[in-house]
Amino acid sequence: MDLLTWTDIIIQAFIRLGPVWVALVVLFLVSYRYKRSLGLYGKLFDSTIGMIGFAIVMFWVFAVVFLLGPWIGS
């Protein structure tokens, strides 16, 4: 087993969570762009606390989706 440094651990975390960050950024860009036409969901983006809470929830949702994605299809 190789000895991992803190730098290796951080790099691997960014690599493995990369799709989650990309999906989160895309979701926020699209949601912020169309927030006026999204109704109640769009109201979340009028509040900083709402956006932070939504980001935390969606981070974990995307993490689970990208983790279980390969196993769901098989």
C-alpha positions as CSV (number, residue, x, y, z in Angstrom):
1,M,0.0,0.0,0.0
2,D,1.3,3.4,-0.9
3,L,1.7,6.1,1.7
4,L,-0.6,9.0,0.9
5,T,0.3,12.6,1.7
6,W,-2.3,15.3,2.5
7,T,-1.8,16.7,-1.0
8,D,-2.6,13.3,-2.5
9,I,-5.7,13.0,-0.5
10,I,-6.9,16.4,-1.4
11,I,-6.2,15.8,-5.1
12,Q,-8.0,12.5,-5.1
13,A,-11.0,14.1,-3.4
14,F,-11.2,16.8,-6.1
15,I,-10.9,14.2,-8.8
16,R,-13.6,11.9,-7.4
17,L,-16.0,14.7,-6.6
18,G,-15.3,16.6,-9.9
19,P,-18.6,15.6,-11.5
20,V,-20.5,16.7,-8.4
21,W,-18.9,20.1,-8.5
22,V,-19.6,20.5,-12.2
23,A,-23.2,19.4,-11.9
24,L,-23.7,21.8,-8.9
25,V,-22.2,24.8,-10.9
26,V,-24.4,24.0,-13.9
27,L,-27.5,23.7,-11.8
28,F,-26.8,27.0,-10.0
29,L,-26.1,28.8,-13.3
30,V,-29.3,27.6,-15.0
31,S,-31.4,28.1,-11.9
32,Y,-30.1,31.6,-11.3
33,R,-30.6,32.5,-14.9
34,Y,-34.2,31.4,-15.0
35,K,-35.2,32.1,-11.3
36,R,-38.0,34.5,-12.2
37,S,-39.8,31.9,-14.3
38,L,-39.3,29.0,-11.8
39,G,-41.9,29.9,-9.3
40,L,-41.3,28.8,-5.7
41,Y,-38.1,27.0,-6.6
42,G,-36.8,30.3,-8.0
43,K,-37.6,32.1,-4.7
44,L,-34.8,30.0,-3.1
45,F,-32.3,32.1,-5.2
46,D,-33.5,35.4,-3.7
47,S,-32.1,34.3,-0.3
48,T,-28.5,33.6,0.5
49,I,-29.5,31.2,3.2
50,G,-31.8,29.4,0.8
51,M,-29.0,29.1,-1.8
52,I,-26.5,27.7,0.8
53,G,-29.0,25.2,2.1
54,F,-29.9,24.1,-1.4
55,A,-26.2,23.8,-2.3
56,I,-25.6,21.5,0.7
57,V,-28.6,19.3,-0.1
58,M,-27.8,19.1,-3.8
59,F,-24.1,18.4,-3.2
60,W,-25.1,15.2,-1.3
61,V,-27.8,14.3,-3.8
62,F,-25.3,14.6,-6.7
63,A,-22.7,12.7,-4.7
64,V,-25.1,9.8,-4.3
65,V,-26.3,9.9,-7.9
66,F,-22.7,9.8,-9.3
67,L,-21.6,7.2,-6.8
68,L,-24.6,4.8,-7.4
69,G,-25.0,5.5,-11.1
70,P,-22.7,2.7,-12.4
71,W,-24.5,0.1,-10.2
72,I,-28.0,1.2,-10.9
73,G,-27.8,0.3,-14.6
74,S,-26.4,-3.2,-14.0
